[in-house]
Amino acid sequence: MRRLGTSGPMVLMLLILVLAAPAHAGSDDPDEADRLLVYCLAARQRADLAAAATTLGLVSPGSAPEEVRLAGRPLTLERWRTLRPGDFDRACRALAAADPDLREPESPGPLAAMLSVLIPVIAGALLTLATTEWRAAAGAGAQTGNELFDAATVFAAAHAVFLVGWRRGDADVAALESARETLAAKIGNAALARPSWTEPARLLAMLGGLTARSENDWRKVPMELRAEIARREAASAAAFTARTAAMAVRLRRPWLRHSAMRRPATPGAAS
């Protein structure tokens, strides 16, 4: 009620009146009452009407099939109707309801009629909302995934250039560090977009391992050992790039579960 504010009681009252109006209209319909009266007092229904009234316990059987007895007094159906109009109407309605040829298809109640209109409207609104939300999620996921993929590609290229220079002894770490910072930020964006995923944390750990040696350790390694180390570093970078690209692809598909992105992290493991 608080959500509806001051208009809440008025809305509820209007709803009650709408639901109750058909019931009152049906009970006071003069045309319906006349139709039932003509039907029940027709020649071929008179005996059945007397029998129905007897069955309902409203009267006792009369001396003739088309008569009834009330308090021991024989009455015609017309006289009984005058004395006990409520009982007469009850017996007449029961007789009419039992006649399969007289029954009309039941019209839906006011609530059912209202729901028949509201349900398609609500379903359409929910479908529109779901479609809008899906498009927004797909668009955001595509942007985050594309940015991550591009950053991973730039980092892979910068890392390859660094390894070539490292083997010669004149590597410049500036480009690699810049690419690493950009990629780390994009992985962080993916973590924010998918807080239930554990894969971003693993990728950040792998990225840290790849770049930890870049600035300080390369000068200390003898030249004859650098080729093998560079080969291993290149393999590690390729594996990291592949996993990053795989997460970028999954970010573009927000409607799938992607359980592989939610694997529990193993303590002490970076992959």
Beta strands, then each sheet from edge to edge (+ up, - down):
strand 1: 60-61
strand 2: 67-70
strand 3: 73-76
sheet 1: 1+ 2- 3+
end
